[in-house]
Amino acid sequence: MTPKEFTERAWKYVLKRGKVRRVTLRLNKLSEDLLLMGPDDLNAQLVRKLELGTSLDDILVAHVREAYAKKQRINTRALLQRVYASEGTRVAGAVAFGTFLSLDGLQAAAYGYFKEAGADLSKKTATYEYFDAYLTVSPKKAIAEVDAILADADSYSNAFRLQVIRAAIKHQHTADIRKWVSALAAAEKKNKSLNEDQAFELNWWVKMLADDGSQAKNLPKTINFAVMDYNMLDNARSSSNRGDYVQTLAALSNLLRFQNIEFVGGSKLANYLKGLQPRIHKKRRINGLAPVKVQPVEMHRDFSSGRVYPKNTWLISNGWFMHRAYKGAVDFPYPENVNPIMISFHIQDAGVLNKEVAAHLKKLGPIGCRDWTTVYRLRDWGVPAFFSGCVTTTVGQVLPKARLAGKIPKLAVVEAGTKWMQLKYLFMWKWWYIQIGDYVRDFTLVEGLEDARKMLAKYASYGKVITKRLHCYLPARSMGLPVEFVPSKRSDVRFEGLLDLDKEAFNKIRSGLEHKLEVILGHILDGKSYEEVMKLWAELVAPDVAYAEEYCTKLEPIGKSAIDLPETYKKFKSHVVELGKNKFGKDAINIAFACDQNLQDELAVVIASVERNTKRQINAHILTRGLKDDYFKKIHKLFPKINFFFHDFSDISYGSNVNLMKHITVSTFDRLFLPRVLDKLDKVLYLDVDILVRGDVGKLYDTKLGDKVFAGKKSELDGWASLIDVITRVSLSLPPKKAWALRRRAHATGKLTADTYNAGILLMNLKKMREENFIENNLYLVEELRLNDQDVMNFYSAGRALNLDGDWNYVPTQDYSKDPKIVHWAGPAKPWKPAFALYKDEFQAIAKELKATK
């Protein structure tokens, strides 16, 4: 049997199992689509598995989860759209595609598909993904249903309840988490039905919830200190990095300096700290103070709400915040009884910051940040912040000194192996170490601390360390070791302020942290109130906050564009080709396109779709590259009722640093010149070439812009939805100093908390853009700092944009709509490529018709 015959037989079987009376699938077409995929592709494997399944819905949802985990997104989306587009399998396709979109973080679109498939089927087949979307779109109703389901244990399977609980955890609906998990564990013990992965997840929850913190009592005349651990309800996002325990050990070393402390409470942690206290270097010990009792209390950094804490529990809040269970909401603020001192604080995921989180952080400020990027991110939200550096620079005071540093040819290599390194250190004895591993998640807090201490103590016997790990680089230097820091990406957001530190800069960070913590901890141990301590903190760090203001607003000068702009503007007037003498009134609409020779046929399809659906007269302004007069005449002949204005951009170069995504060409950057190309127009509707117009764009053109610089559709994809995501992504491709300069300028001049917009369909306020010298002030972003055209538009707008109805920019791989007005194939999936995409048939039908008219 040939692969094609097998595919046809498999899909006939699917239709039979689905009890579909009318076979409407185009089997030959589907076979061709699937055969385009490689033999190792999960989609090809799916075809082979179809005859083994009992339900198409279950098979597809399981397939989506596996394919998504293996990052086979593009082919999987094509297959799901093909299934959804076919009448016989539309329901199954809706459930499966909704599952995919939910995993992609596009919950509103996912919920649309789930509703179309039916809530009952979606709950049954894609339980977790359905409730994830439901809790996002309609939280009050969803929470009520979650509570009702988990209160009625007998009516639902263990696997169903587990997935509902997981969705509740993601959305921080965890007030009754212990009751739910306990009931599920009891049911599973009585009747085992979960698969291996599900059983592991349940057992992890049970372990995480075993200690509710109640063993730590409100002891009289005792100071309570929380000590950070790094597990959370989501095992996969619990820390596997031994470096996290290095951070806790470093923070504790500053407390352990106080020799008047008696650790009480009888816990394993208290006993461990008693044994650790004498390890503090004699010169770093603080003696002669009145005796004080301290009760150490364990606290999970990213699941602090999972325990109760004694009143006035102090915390040195340092490290990488905030990890999100199942990539959901953050577990923040800290519980009511926790008093955090925020220092050496880092935010890697800018998505954790929102109005609510920022409001709580403001109450805890000023906040000492481990790096300057975190300073920028907090200041973007109005949170007072300063650069403190990393607390691991202080850990040497509880570790042995590296007495052989630089004296013996013995090298510790910590995750930094390269051929270059092998040659450079050819004549040194080398030992290799790794600071990460899944086993770290199983550590108790005491085990993690002792592992970190032993690991670092071992490095003390070496002559030098080479590493890519920040929490090996800084601790090793704290012990006196020479360290070569070779991170994978030097422009990483974690490193501004910590990279290439000379001895003086390193000691400044270390002494500054030790001094601040000595003063603050001294007052806490002296019994001062939270209000008194925070007042002192604000006074203590005031000079640092003032310096941060100066540093964050000190900008490097902007370089001039390599393009001769005045001369280029002149060419716009003298080199335009006008075709079409239609006399239009003021009611005519102005539309702009940017196109090169690679998409000339596709442009004709788009123009045809515009003309067929628009009642108004049209002026089409086309920015071209590699296209000549014969093409211009051909287009005009096809659409004689449209007035065309062709502008040749072939000679304009944006330099060698231009940042092109794989699925776009340089012509898309040309739209940035539209304010000057169309210097007589107040506005223009810009349309990409990878679209299909299905509605009257005259209605879109009439949108009132007011003082907005453009109207577009908000970006929804995680990692693309805010300006800070844009700046971060672009900056990583730059050398460190240039990356820092970009982030600082973006912070000082932009609005990084603003939403971003897809630039494929934009109604542009040309008049305002000219008034603000848009081109002159922003072209350097393309030439020098590697922003693409969409990034530039968003950076410039700084939140001054109008959000359009999603139907005017419907992206099949991201959105849900029953009747979109403009279909936009943003991303790598295009209607002229072999793989299937929704509405591809409509695009191809017009293309076929135009081809026949040539």
Residue pairs with C-beta under 8 A, 6 or more apart in sequence:
1 9
3 31
3 35
4 28
4 31
4 35
6 47
6 48
7 27
7 30
7 31
7 34
7 35
7 47
8 27
8 28
8 31
10 47
10 48
10 50
10 51
11 25
11 27
11 30
11 50
12 23
12 27
13 50
13 51
14 50
14 56
14 89
15 23
15 25
15 88
15 89
17 54
17 55
17 56
18 56
18 88
18 89
18 92
20 88
20 89
22 87
22 88
23 88
24 86
24 87
24 88
25 86
25 88
25 89
26 86
29 836
30 82
30 86
32 834
33 78
33 79
33 82
33 834
33 835
33 836
34 43
34 44
34 47
34 79
36 834
36 835
37 43
37 44
37 75
38 44
41 72
41 75
42 63
42 66
42 67
42 70
42 72
42 75
42 76
43 63
43 67
43 72
43 75
43 76
43 78
43 79
46 59
46 60
46 63
46 79
49 59
49 63
50 56
50 59
53 59
55 125
56 89
56 92
57 91
57 92
57 95
57 96
57 121
57 125
58 125
60 80
60 83
60 92
60 93
60 95
60 96
60 99
61 95
61 96
61 99
61 125
61 126
61 129
63 76
63 96
64 76
64 80
64 96
64 99
64 100
64 103
65 99
65 103
67 73
67 75
67 76
68 76
68 100
68 103
68 104
73 100
73 104
74 828
74 829
74 835
75 835
76 100
77 97
77 100
77 813
77 829
78 829
78 835
78 836
78 837
79 836
80 93
80 96
80 97
80 100
81 93
81 97
81 812
81 813
81 836
81 837
81 838
82 93
82 836
83 89
83 90
83 92
83 93
83 96
83 97
84 90
84 93
84 94
84 96
84 97
84 113
84 838
85 93
85 836
85 838
86 93
91 116
91 117
91 118
91 121
92 117
94 113
94 114
94 116
94 117
95 113
95 114
95 117
95 121
95 122
95 125
95 126
96 126
97 113
98 109
98 110
98 111
98 112
98 113
98 114
98 117
98 122
98 126
98 129
98 130
98 133
99 110
99 126
99 129
100 110
101 107
101 109
101 110
101 113
101 814
101 816
102 110
102 126
102 129
102 130
102 132
102 133
103 129
104 110
104 717
104 718
104 814
105 327
105 716
105 717
105 718
106 716
106 717
106 814
106 815
107 132
107 133
107 136
107 137
108 133
108 136
108 137
108 716
108 816
109 716
109 814
109 815
109 816
110 129
110 132
110 133
110 816
111 133
111 134
111 136
111 137
111 816
112 816
112 817
113 816
114 122
114 126
114 129
114 130
114 133
114 134
115 122
116 816
119 130
122 130
123 130
123 131
124 160
127 159
127 160
127 163
127 164
127 167
128 163
128 164
128 166
128 167
131 142
131 146
131 163
131 164
131 167
131 168
132 167
132 170
132 171
134 141
134 142
134 145
135 142
135 143
135 146
135 167
135 168
135 170
135 171
135 173
136 171
139 171
143 173
146 164
146 167
146 168
146 173
147 176
149 155
149 156
149 160
149 161
149 164
150 161
150 164
150 165
150 168
150 176
150 180
150 183
153 161
153 183
153 184
153 187
156 164
157 193
158 184
158 187
158 188
158 191
158 193
158 194
158 198
159 193
159 194
159 195
159 198
161 180
161 184
161 187
162 184
162 194
162 198
162 201
162 202
165 177
165 180
165 181
165 184
165 205
166 201
166 326
168 174
168 177
168 180
169 177
169 233
169 234
169 325
169 326
169 328
170 325
170 326
170 327
170 328
170 329
171 328
171 329
172 328
172 329
172 330
172 331
174 233
174 305
174 306
177 205
177 209
177 233
177 306
178 209
178 212
181 202
181 205
181 206
181 209
182 206
182 209
184 202
185 202
185 206
188 194
188 199
188 202
192 199
194 202
200 235
201 235
204 233
204 235
205 233
208 231
208 232
208 233
208 300
208 303
208 306
209 306
211 298
211 307
212 306
212 307
212 308
213 297
213 298
213 306
213 307
213 308
213 309
214 308
215 267
216 224
216 265
216 267
216 295
216 297
216 309
216 310
217 265
217 310
218 310
218 311
219 264
219 265
219 293
219 295
219 310
221 293
222 264
222 293
222 294
222 295
223 292
223 293
223 294
223 295
223 312
223 314
223 524
223 525
223 527
224 294
224 295
224 297
224 309
224 310
224 311
224 312
224 313
224 314
225 255
225 294
225 295
225 296
225 297
225 313
225 314
225 315
225 316
226 296
226 297
226 298
226 299
226 309
226 313
226 314
226 315
226 338
227 248
227 252
227 269
227 296
227 297
227 298
227 299
227 445
228 247
228 248
228 251
228 299
228 300
228 301
228 315
228 317
228 318
228 319
229 248
229 298
229 299
229 300
229 301
229 445
229 448
230 238
230 239
230 241
230 244
230 245
230 300
230 301
230 302
230 448
231 238
231 239
231 300
231 303
231 441
232 238
232 300
232 302
232 303
232 323
232 325
232 331
233 303
233 306
233 325
234 325
234 326
235 441
237 302
237 323
237 324
237 325
237 326
237 327
238 302
238 441
239 323
239 440
239 441
240 436
240 437
240 438
240 439
240 440
240 441
241 435
241 436
241 440
241 471
242 435
242 436
242 437
242 440
242 448
242 451
242 452
242 455
243 392
243 435
243 436
243 452
243 469
243 470
243 471
243 472
244 319
244 320
244 448
244 471
245 440
245 443
245 448
245 449
245 451
245 452
246 392
246 395
246 452
246 455
246 456
246 471
246 475
247 318
247 319
247 344
247 390
247 391
247 392
247 471
248 319
248 445
248 448
248 449
248 452
249 395
249 398
249 449
249 452
249 453
249 456
250 318
250 391
250 392
250 393
250 394
250 395
250 475
250 478
251 316
251 318
251 344
251 391
252 273
252 276
252 398
252 449
253 280
253 394
253 395
253 397
253 398
254 316
254 391
254 394
254 397
254 513
254 514
254 517
254 518
254 521
255 261
255 294
255 316
255 521
256 273
256 276
256 277
256 279
256 280
256 398
257 280
257 284
257 285
257 286
257 397
257 518
258 286
258 289
258 292
258 521
258 522
258 525
259 277
259 280
259 285
259 286
259 287
259 289
260 286
260 287
260 288
260 289
260 290
260 291
260 292
260 525
261 277
261 292
261 293
261 294
261 525
262 291
262 292
262 293
262 294
263 270
263 271
263 273
263 274
263 277
263 294
263 295
263 296
264 270
264 293
264 294
264 295
265 295
265 296
265 297
267 296
267 298
268 444
268 446
269 296
269 298
269 445
269 446
270 295
270 296
272 446
272 449
272 450
273 296
276 398
276 449
276 453
279 398
279 399
280 397
280 398
281 397
281 398
281 401
284 397
286 518
286 522
289 522
289 525
292 525
294 525
295 310
297 309
297 310
297 313
298 307
298 445
299 307
299 309
299 313
299 315
299 338
300 306
300 307
301 319
301 321
301 322
301 323
302 321
302 322
302 323
302 324
302 325
302 330
302 331
303 325
303 331
304 331
304 332
304 334
304 335
304 338
305 331
305 335
307 335
308 335
308 337
309 335
309 337
309 338
310 337
311 337
312 337
312 339
312 530
313 337
313 338
313 339
314 338
314 339
314 340
314 341
314 524
315 334
315 338
315 339
315 340
315 341
316 340
316 341
316 343
316 391
316 517
317 334
317 340
317 341
317 342
317 343
317 345
317 364
318 343
318 344
318 345
318 370
318 391
319 344
319 345
319 346
319 370
320 346
320 347
320 348
321 332
321 345
321 346
321 347
321 352
322 330
322 331
322 332
322 347
322 349
322 352
322 357
323 349
324 330
324 349
324 352
325 331
327 718
330 352
330 357
332 352
332 357
332 360
333 357
333 360
334 340
339 530
339 533
340 364
341 517
341 520
341 533
341 537
342 361
342 364
342 365
342 366
342 367
342 368
343 367
343 368
343 388
343 391
343 513
343 516
343 517
344 368
344 369
344 370
344 388
344 389
344 390
344 391
344 392
344 513
345 367
345 368
345 369
345 370
345 374
345 388
346 369
346 370
346 371
346 374
346 494
347 353
347 374
347 377
347 378
348 493
348 494
350 377
350 722
350 724
350 725
350 728
351 718
351 719
351 721
351 722
351 725
353 377
353 378
353 380
353 381
353 753
355 381
358 378
358 381
358 382
358 383
361 367
361 378
361 381
361 383
362 382
362 383
362 384
365 378
365 383
365 384
365 385
366 384
366 385
366 386
366 537
366 538
366 541
366 542
366 544
366 545
367 378
367 383
367 384
367 385
367 386
368 385
368 386
368 387
368 388
368 516
368 541
368 544
369 375
369 378
369 385
369 386
369 387
369 388
370 388
370 389
370 390
370 391
370 494
370 497
370 498
371 387
371 390
371 493
371 494
371 495
371 496
371 497
371 498
372 387
372 496
372 497
372 551
372 552
372 740
372 743
372 744
373 493
373 494
373 496
373 743
374 385
375 385
375 386
375 387
375 548
375 552
376 552
376 743
376 744
376 746
376 747
376 752
377 724
377 752
378 384
378 385
379 385
379 548
379 552
379 747
380 724
380 747
380 751
380 752
380 753
381 753
384 545
385 545
385 548
386 541
386 544
386 545
386 547
386 548
387 497
387 544
387 547
387 548
387 551
388 509
388 512
388 513
388 516
388 544
389 497
389 498
389 509
389 510
389 512
389 513
390 470
390 471
390 474
390 498
390 509
391 513
392 470
392 471
392 474
392 475
392 478
393 474
393 475
393 477
393 478
393 506
393 509
393 510
393 513
394 478
394 510
394 513
394 514
394 517
395 456
395 475
395 478
395 479
396 475
396 478
396 479
396 480
397 478
397 514
398 453
399 453
399 456
399 457
399 460
399 475
399 478
399 479
400 457
400 460
400 479
401 460
401 479
401 480
402 459
402 460
402 461
402 462
402 476
402 479
402 480
402 481
403 460
403 480
404 410
404 461
404 462
404 463
405 462
405 463
405 464
405 480
405 481
405 482
406 463
406 464
406 482
407 463
408 462
408 463
409 427
409 428
409 429
409 463
410 428
410 429
410 431
410 461
410 462
410 463
410 464
411 425
411 428
411 429
411 430
411 431
411 462
411 463
411 464
411 465
411 466
412 430
412 431
412 433
412 458
412 459
412 462
412 464
412 465
412 466
412 467
412 476
413 421
413 430
413 431
413 432
413 433
413 465
413 466
413 467
414 432
414 433
414 434
414 435
414 465
414 466
414 467
414 468
414 469
414 472
415 433
415 434
415 435
415 436
415 467
415 468
415 469
415 472
416 466
416 467
416 468
416 484
416 486
417 432
418 486
421 466
421 486
425 466
428 463
428 464
431 462
433 455
433 458
435 455
435 469
435 471
435 472
440 448
440 451
443 451
456 475
456 476
456 479
459 465
459 472
459 476
459 479
459 481
460 479
460 481
462 481
463 482
464 481
464 482
464 483
464 484
465 472
465 473
465 476
465 481
465 482
465 483
465 484
466 483
466 484
466 486
467 473
467 476
467 483
467 484
467 485
467 486
468 485
468 486
468 487
468 488
470 485
470 487
470 494
470 495
470 498
472 483
473 483
473 485
474 498
476 483
477 483
477 501
477 506
478 510
485 499
485 500
487 495
487 499
489 732
490 499
490 735
490 736
491 731
491 732
491 733
491 734
491 735
491 736
491 738
491 739
491 740
492 732
493 728
493 731
493 732
493 743
495 736
496 736
496 739
496 740
496 743
498 509
499 736
501 509
512 544
516 540
516 541
519 536
519 540
520 533
520 536
520 537
520 540
523 532
523 533
523 536
524 533
528 536
551 744
552 744
552 747
552 748
553 748
554 744
555 741
555 744
555 745
555 748
555 749
556 741
556 745
558 777
558 780
559 780
559 783
559 784
560 780
561 776
561 779
561 780
561 783
562 653
562 655
562 783
563 652
563 653
563 654
563 779
563 783
565 775
565 776
565 779
568 652
568 673
568 676
569 676
569 679
572 647
572 673
572 676
572 677
572 679
575 647
575 648
576 645
576 646
576 647
577 629
577 632
577 644
577 645
577 646
577 647
577 648
578 643
578 644
578 645
578 646
579 632
579 633
579 635
579 636
579 643
579 644
579 646
580 636
580 640
580 642
580 643
580 644
581 643
582 617
582 641
582 642
582 643
584 617
584 619
584 643
585 617
587 616
587 617
588 616
588 617
588 618
588 619
588 643
589 614
589 616
589 617
589 618
589 619
589 685
589 697
589 698
589 701
590 619
590 621
590 678
590 681
590 683
590 684
590 685
590 701
591 610
591 618
591 619
591 620
591 621
591 684
591 685
591 686
591 687
591 697
591 701
592 620
592 621
592 622
592 623
592 671
592 674
592 678
592 684
592 685
592 686
592 687
593 603
593 606
593 607
593 620
593 621
593 622
593 623
593 686
593 687
593 688
593 689
594 622
594 623
594 624
594 649
594 667
594 668
594 669
594 670
594 671
594 686
594 689
595 603
595 622
595 623
595 624
595 625
595 627
595 667
595 689
596 624
596 625
596 626
596 627
596 665
596 666
596 667
597 625
597 626
597 627
598 626
598 665
599 665
599 689
600 627
600 631
601 832
601 847
601 850
602 689
602 690
602 832
602 847
603 622
603 635
603 689
604 635
604 638
604 847
604 850
605 692
605 843
605 846
605 847
605 850
606 687
606 689
606 691
606 692
606 693
607 620
607 635
607 638
607 639
607 642
608 638
608 639
608 846
608 849
608 850
609 691
609 692
609 693
609 694
609 843
609 846
610 618
610 687
610 693
610 697
611 618
611 639
611 641
611 642
613 693
613 694
613 695
613 696
613 697
614 693
614 696
614 697
614 698
615 696
615 698
616 696
616 698
616 701
617 641
617 643
618 641
618 642
618 643
619 642
619 643
619 645
620 639
620 642
620 643
620 644
620 645
621 645
621 647
621 674
621 677
621 678
621 684
622 635
622 644
622 645
622 646
622 647
623 647
623 649
623 667
623 670
623 671
623 673
623 674
623 677
624 646
624 647
624 648
624 649
624 650
624 667
625 648
625 649
625 650
625 665
625 666
625 667
625 670
626 650
627 646
627 648
632 644
632 646
635 644
636 642
636 644
638 850
638 853
647 677
649 667
649 670
649 673
652 670
652 673
654 666
654 669
654 782
654 783
655 782
655 783
655 784
657 783
657 784
657 786
658 666
658 669
658 782
658 783
658 786
659 730
659 733
659 782
659 786
659 787
659 788
660 666
660 788
661 788
662 828
663 827
663 828
663 830
664 788
668 688
668 788
668 789
669 782
669 788
669 789
671 686
671 759
671 762
671 789
672 774
672 775
672 778
672 779
672 782
672 789
672 792
672 793
673 775
674 684
674 686
674 764
674 766
675 764
675 766
675 769
675 770
675 774
675 775
676 770
676 775
678 684
678 766
679 766
679 770
681 766
682 765
682 766
682 767
683 701
683 705
683 763
683 764
683 765
683 766
683 767
684 763
684 764
684 766
685 697
685 700
685 701
685 761
685 762
685 763
685 764
686 759
686 761
686 762
686 763
686 764
687 693
687 697
687 760
687 761
687 822
688 760
688 761
688 824
688 826
690 760
690 824
690 825
690 826
690 830
690 831
691 760
691 761
691 822
691 823
691 824
691 825
692 822
692 823
692 831
692 839
692 842
692 843
692 846
693 821
693 822
694 819
694 820
694 821
694 822
694 823
694 842
695 807
695 808
695 820
695 821
695 822
696 821
697 822
700 761
700 763
700 804
700 808
700 821
701 763
703 711
703 763
703 802
703 804
705 711
705 763
705 765
705 768
705 802
706 802
707 768
707 800
708 765
708 800
708 801
708 802
709 764
709 765
709 768
709 769
709 772
709 774
709 796
709 797
709 800
709 801
710 757
710 762
710 763
710 764
710 765
710 793
710 797
710 801
710 802
711 762
711 763
711 801
711 802
711 803
711 804
712 757
712 758
712 759
712 761
712 762
712 763
712 793
712 801
712 802
712 803
712 804
712 809
713 757
713 758
713 761
713 803
713 804
713 806
713 808
713 809
714 721
714 755
714 756
714 757
714 758
714 803
715 721
715 755
715 756
715 757
715 758
716 814
717 814
719 725
719 729
720 726
720 756
721 755
721 756
722 752
722 753
722 754
722 755
722 756
723 746
723 750
723 751
723 752
723 753
723 754
723 755
723 756
723 794
723 795
723 798
724 746
724 752
724 753
725 756
726 756
726 787
726 791
726 794
726 795
727 742
727 743
727 746
727 750
727 752
727 795
728 743
730 742
730 785
730 786
730 787
730 791
731 739
731 742
731 743
731 785
732 739
733 786
734 742
734 785
734 786
738 784
738 785
742 785
746 752
746 795
750 795
750 798
751 798
751 799
753 799
754 794
754 797
754 798
754 799
755 799
755 801
755 803
756 790
756 794
757 790
757 793
757 794
757 797
757 801
757 803
758 790
758 809
758 811
758 824
758 826
759 789
759 790
759 793
759 794
760 809
760 824
760 826
761 804
761 808
761 809
761 822
761 824
762 793
763 802
763 804
769 775
769 796
774 796
777 796
778 792
778 795
778 796
781 787
781 791
781 792
781 795
782 788
782 789
782 792
787 795
794 801
805 821
806 815
806 817
807 817
807 819
807 820
807 821
807 822
808 821
808 822
809 822
809 824
810 817
810 820
810 821
810 822
810 823
810 824
811 824
811 825
811 826
811 827
812 823
812 825
812 829
812 837
812 838
812 839
813 825
813 826
813 827
813 829
813 837
814 826
820 839
823 838
823 839
823 842
823 843
825 831
825 837
829 835
829 837
830 837
831 837
831 839
831 840
831 843
831 844
832 843
832 844
832 847
